[in-house]
Amino acid sequence: MRGLCLARVSARDVSANERRLSGYRQYVKDHPEDARRYGIRQPHELSEGQLVLVDIENGEPWIYLFSEVLTATERRELREYILSLDSSGLPDIASAAKELQMPLAQPEEPKDASETQWLRLRDLVRRWGYSRQGVQKLIKRPDFPPPCLVLDSGRKRLWAAKDIENYERDRPELHSEAAKILKVKAFARALRKGRQQPSA
């Protein structure tokens, strides 16, 4: 599975989305309590030619509109990259979703040096072998890089890969099991030492 994919909404996407919207409206009409209880949200209204980000959630394409994208640090390079996209070369939502579900034979490399790679929380979990809660603790630290994109009303955050690589340079425990064990042992020693000090 890959990360996120940029797509341009096609007429086929608009008609598929109309069917989803119709199904959503019928479900909410027939089962209002379930819709409220489970937090089922209305699909976005799409128009042909619109630029979107596509992700896969539970095997289905999940769409993020650029109108709801907030940049945490006003990154000029990210804005320039988005504006420089050649819309004719972008897939539609259905093609992007199909591409996202294809396994990779080897690590994916950016198509050109100016392309920004984004990492999600689950990518950081996989990358470092930490639990989701462990990564969330790291993210709350003041020295952790801020996300470059915040999507879906703050539910999904994306970090630039180069910011994460810079963060990792001084923290070998993120990639090395041996360094992780040394850090845990040092913490345990410091904890024991703190308990042995006489109380005032």
C-alpha positions as a LaTeX table, in Angstrom:
\begin{tabular}{lrrr}
\hline
Residue & $x$ (\AA) & $y$ (\AA) & $z$ (\AA) \\
\hline
Met1 & 0.00 & 0.00 & 0.00 \\
Arg2 & 1.18 & 3.52 & $-0.80$ \\
Gly3 & 0.53 & 6.78 & 1.00 \\
Leu4 & $-1.64$ & 9.54 & $-0.45$ \\
Cys5 & $-2.20$ & 10.25 & $-4.12$ \\
Leu6 & $-3.14$ & 13.49 & $-5.87$ \\
Ala7 & $-6.04$ & 13.20 & $-8.28$ \\
Arg8 & $-8.17$ & 15.34 & $-10.58$ \\
Val9 & $-11.94$ & 14.65 & $-10.34$ \\
Ser10 & $-13.36$ & 13.20 & $-13.57$ \\
Ala11 & $-16.96$ & 12.97 & $-14.83$ \\
Arg12 & $-16.89$ & 9.27 & $-13.83$ \\
Asp13 & $-15.88$ & 10.30 & $-10.26$ \\
Val14 & $-18.69$ & 12.87 & $-10.09$ \\
Ser15 & $-21.32$ & 10.31 & $-11.12$ \\
Ala16 & $-19.96$ & 7.68 & $-8.64$ \\
Asn17 & $-19.98$ & 10.34 & $-5.93$ \\
Glu18 & $-23.62$ & 11.24 & $-6.74$ \\
Arg19 & $-24.55$ & 7.58 & $-6.15$ \\
Arg20 & $-22.69$ & 7.65 & $-2.80$ \\
Leu21 & $-24.45$ & 10.89 & $-1.80$ \\
Ser22 & $-27.82$ & 9.42 & $-2.74$ \\
Gly23 & $-27.09$ & 6.27 & $-0.70$ \\
Tyr24 & $-25.98$ & 8.38 & 2.26 \\
Arg25 & $-29.15$ & 10.51 & 2.17 \\
Gln26 & $-31.36$ & 7.40 & 1.97 \\
Tyr27 & $-29.50$ & 5.74 & 4.88 \\
Val28 & $-29.80$ & 8.86 & 7.07 \\
Lys29 & $-33.52$ & 9.08 & 6.22 \\
Asp30 & $-34.11$ & 5.38 & 7.05 \\
His31 & $-31.73$ & 5.11 & 10.06 \\
Pro32 & $-31.19$ & 8.57 & 11.61 \\
Glu33 & $-30.19$ & 7.16 & 15.03 \\
Asp34 & $-27.53$ & 4.83 & 13.57 \\
Ala35 & $-26.11$ & 7.62 & 11.42 \\
Arg36 & $-25.76$ & 9.82 & 14.51 \\
Arg37 & $-24.49$ & 7.03 & 16.80 \\
Tyr38 & $-21.77$ & 5.86 & 14.40 \\
Gly39 & $-20.81$ & 9.33 & 13.18 \\
Ile40 & $-21.49$ & 8.53 & 9.52 \\
Arg41 & $-20.53$ & 11.65 & 7.60 \\
Gln42 & $-21.87$ & 12.92 & 4.32 \\
Pro43 & $-19.51$ & 12.39 & 1.36 \\
His44 & $-18.01$ & 15.54 & $-0.15$ \\
Glu45 & $-19.78$ & 17.11 & $-3.11$ \\
Leu46 & $-17.34$ & 16.96 & $-6.04$ \\
Ser47 & $-17.11$ & 18.84 & $-9.28$ \\
Glu48 & $-15.24$ & 17.82 & $-12.42$ \\
Gly49 & $-11.66$ & 19.12 & $-12.59$ \\
Gln50 & $-11.31$ & 19.59 & $-8.82$ \\
Leu51 & $-7.91$ & 18.73 & $-7.27$ \\
Val52 & $-8.17$ & 16.22 & $-4.37$ \\
Leu53 & $-6.00$ & 13.97 & $-2.22$ \\
Val54 & $-6.97$ & 10.28 & $-2.24$ \\
Asp55 & $-6.26$ & 7.86 & 0.60 \\
Ile56 & $-7.47$ & 4.32 & 1.24 \\
Glu57 & $-9.44$ & 3.70 & 4.44 \\
Asn58 & $-10.86$ & 0.20 & 5.04 \\
Gly59 & $-10.37$ & $-0.68$ & 1.37 \\
Glu60 & $-12.36$ & 2.34 & 0.10 \\
Pro61 & $-11.11$ & 5.61 & $-1.41$ \\
Trp62 & $-11.20$ & 8.48 & 1.08 \\
Ile63 & $-11.19$ & 11.98 & $-0.40$ \\
Tyr64 & $-9.67$ & 15.18 & 1.04 \\
Leu65 & $-10.48$ & 18.49 & $-0.61$ \\
Phe66 & $-7.76$ & 21.09 & $-0.87$ \\
Ser67 & $-10.24$ & 23.67 & 0.41 \\
Glu68 & $-10.03$ & 21.96 & 3.82 \\
Val69 & $-6.23$ & 21.70 & 3.83 \\
Leu70 & $-4.54$ & 23.90 & 6.40 \\
Thr71 & $-0.79$ & 24.41 & 6.42 \\
Ala72 & 0.69 & 24.53 & 9.89 \\
Thr73 & 3.82 & 26.41 & 8.89 \\
Glu74 & 2.76 & 28.25 & 5.71 \\
Arg75 & 5.33 & 26.29 & 3.70 \\
Arg76 & 5.94 & 28.17 & 0.46 \\
Glu77 & 7.54 & 25.18 & $-1.26$ \\
Leu78 & 4.47 & 23.01 & $-0.61$ \\
Arg79 & 2.12 & 25.66 & $-2.00$ \\
Glu80 & 4.37 & 26.12 & $-5.05$ \\
Tyr81 & 4.46 & 22.36 & $-5.63$ \\
Ile82 & 0.66 & 22.10 & $-5.51$ \\
Leu83 & 0.27 & 25.08 & $-7.85$ \\
Ser84 & 2.83 & 23.65 & $-10.30$ \\
Leu85 & 1.00 & 20.37 & $-10.82$ \\
Asp86 & 0.16 & 19.55 & $-14.41$ \\
Ser87 & $-3.49$ & 18.58 & $-14.09$ \\
Ser88 & $-3.45$ & 16.62 & $-17.36$ \\
Gly89 & $-1.01$ & 14.09 & $-15.88$ \\
Leu90 & $-3.02$ & 13.37 & $-12.73$ \\
Pro91 & $-5.21$ & 10.26 & $-12.42$ \\
Asp92 & $-8.90$ & 10.45 & $-11.55$ \\
Ile93 & $-10.09$ & 9.21 & $-8.12$ \\
Ala94 & $-10.86$ & 5.65 & $-9.26$ \\
Ser95 & $-7.42$ & 5.27 & $-10.91$ \\
Ala96 & $-5.65$ & 6.82 & $-7.91$ \\
Ala97 & $-7.44$ & 4.41 & $-5.55$ \\
Lys98 & $-6.47$ & 1.44 & $-7.74$ \\
Glu99 & $-2.84$ & 2.63 & $-7.78$ \\
Leu100 & $-2.84$ & 3.07 & $-3.98$ \\
Gln101 & $-3.96$ & $-0.53$ & $-3.49$ \\
Met102 & $-1.23$ & $-2.03$ & $-5.68$ \\
Pro103 & 1.71 & $-3.51$ & $-3.72$ \\
Leu104 & 5.10 & $-1.95$ & $-4.28$ \\
Ala105 & 7.88 & $-4.19$ & $-5.59$ \\
Gln106 & 10.57 & $-1.83$ & $-4.30$ \\
Pro107 & 10.69 & 1.43 & $-2.32$ \\
Glu108 & 9.03 & 4.23 & $-4.20$ \\
Glu109 & 11.19 & 7.19 & $-5.14$ \\
Pro110 & 9.90 & 10.69 & $-5.88$ \\
Lys111 & 9.41 & 11.43 & $-9.57$ \\
Asp112 & 11.51 & 14.58 & $-9.34$ \\
Ala113 & 13.55 & 16.38 & $-6.71$ \\
Ser114 & 10.89 & 19.04 & $-6.08$ \\
Glu115 & 8.18 & 16.49 & $-5.18$ \\
Thr116 & 7.21 & 16.54 & $-1.51$ \\
Gln117 & 6.71 & 13.18 & 0.18 \\
Trp118 & 4.19 & 13.11 & 3.02 \\
Leu119 & 4.09 & 10.73 & 5.97 \\
Arg120 & 0.99 & 9.95 & 8.01 \\
Leu121 & 0.83 & 8.80 & 11.64 \\
Arg122 & 0.49 & 5.17 & 10.53 \\
Asp123 & 3.58 & 5.60 & 8.29 \\
Leu124 & 5.57 & 6.76 & 11.36 \\
Val125 & 4.28 & 3.77 & 13.37 \\
Arg126 & 5.50 & 1.40 & 10.63 \\
Arg127 & 8.75 & 3.29 & 10.08 \\
Trp128 & 9.83 & 3.22 & 13.74 \\
Gly129 & 8.15 & 0.02 & 14.97 \\
Tyr130 & 6.48 & 1.98 & 17.78 \\
Ser131 & 2.90 & 1.66 & 18.95 \\
Arg132 & 0.42 & 4.31 & 17.81 \\
Gln133 & 0.38 & 5.71 & 21.37 \\
Gly134 & 4.20 & 5.82 & 21.45 \\
Val135 & 4.31 & 7.88 & 18.24 \\
Gln136 & 1.56 & 10.18 & 19.56 \\
Lys137 & 3.68 & 10.84 & 22.67 \\
Leu138 & 6.62 & 11.81 & 20.46 \\
Ile139 & 4.40 & 14.10 & 18.37 \\
Lys140 & 3.34 & 16.02 & 21.50 \\
Arg141 & 6.95 & 16.89 & 22.36 \\
Pro142 & 7.94 & 20.50 & 21.62 \\
Asp143 & 10.96 & 19.44 & 19.52 \\
Phe144 & 8.86 & 17.29 & 17.15 \\
Pro145 & 8.41 & 18.93 & 13.72 \\
Pro146 & 4.95 & 20.38 & 13.10 \\
Pro147 & 2.80 & 18.74 & 10.41 \\
Cys148 & 2.96 & 20.45 & 7.03 \\
Leu149 & $-0.66$ & 19.54 & 6.23 \\
Val150 & $-3.68$ & 19.10 & 8.49 \\
Leu151 & $-6.69$ & 17.49 & 6.80 \\
Asp152 & $-10.22$ & 16.49 & 7.65 \\
Ser153 & $-10.77$ & 19.10 & 10.39 \\
Gly154 & $-7.57$ & 18.09 & 12.21 \\
Arg155 & $-8.16$ & 14.32 & 12.16 \\
Lys156 & $-5.35$ & 13.60 & 9.70 \\
Arg157 & $-1.89$ & 15.17 & 9.89 \\
Leu158 & 0.90 & 14.86 & 7.34 \\
Trp159 & 4.59 & 15.50 & 7.87 \\
Ala160 & 7.16 & 16.25 & 5.19 \\
Ala161 & 9.54 & 13.26 & 4.90 \\
Lys162 & 12.59 & 15.53 & 5.02 \\
Asp163 & 11.41 & 17.05 & 8.36 \\
Ile164 & 11.08 & 13.54 & 9.81 \\
Glu165 & 14.52 & 12.53 & 8.45 \\
Asn166 & 16.05 & 15.61 & 10.13 \\
Tyr167 & 14.31 & 14.70 & 13.39 \\
Glu168 & 15.63 & 11.11 & 13.19 \\
Arg169 & 19.29 & 12.16 & 12.77 \\
Asp170 & 19.80 & 12.89 & 16.48 \\
Arg171 & 17.60 & 10.01 & 17.65 \\
Pro172 & 19.12 & 6.65 & 16.67 \\
Glu173 & 16.66 & 4.80 & 18.94 \\
Leu174 & 13.94 & 5.43 & 16.36 \\
His175 & 15.61 & 3.06 & 13.88 \\
Ser176 & 18.04 & 0.93 & 15.89 \\
Glu177 & 16.81 & $-1.75$ & 18.29 \\
Ala178 & 20.19 & $-1.71$ & 20.08 \\
Ala179 & 20.01 & 2.07 & 20.59 \\
Lys180 & 16.43 & 1.68 & 21.84 \\
Ile181 & 17.52 & $-0.91$ & 24.44 \\
Leu182 & 20.42 & 1.32 & 25.59 \\
Lys183 & 18.04 & 4.23 & 26.05 \\
Val184 & 15.60 & 2.11 & 28.10 \\
Lys185 & 18.48 & 0.82 & 30.30 \\
Ala186 & 19.78 & 4.37 & 30.85 \\
Phe187 & 16.28 & 5.49 & 31.82 \\
Ala188 & 15.91 & 2.57 & 34.25 \\
Arg189 & 19.34 & 3.40 & 35.83 \\
Ala190 & 18.35 & 7.06 & 36.22 \\
Leu191 & 15.06 & 6.00 & 37.79 \\
Arg192 & 16.81 & 3.70 & 40.30 \\
Lys193 & 19.35 & 6.41 & 41.09 \\
Gly194 & 16.54 & 8.91 & 41.75 \\
Arg195 & 14.85 & 6.50 & 44.19 \\
Gln196 & 18.09 & 5.91 & 46.13 \\
Gln197 & 18.64 & 9.62 & 46.88 \\
Pro198 & 17.71 & 10.54 & 50.46 \\
Ser199 & 14.46 & 12.45 & 50.74 \\
Ala200 & 14.62 & 15.98 & 52.16 \\
\hline
\end{tabular}
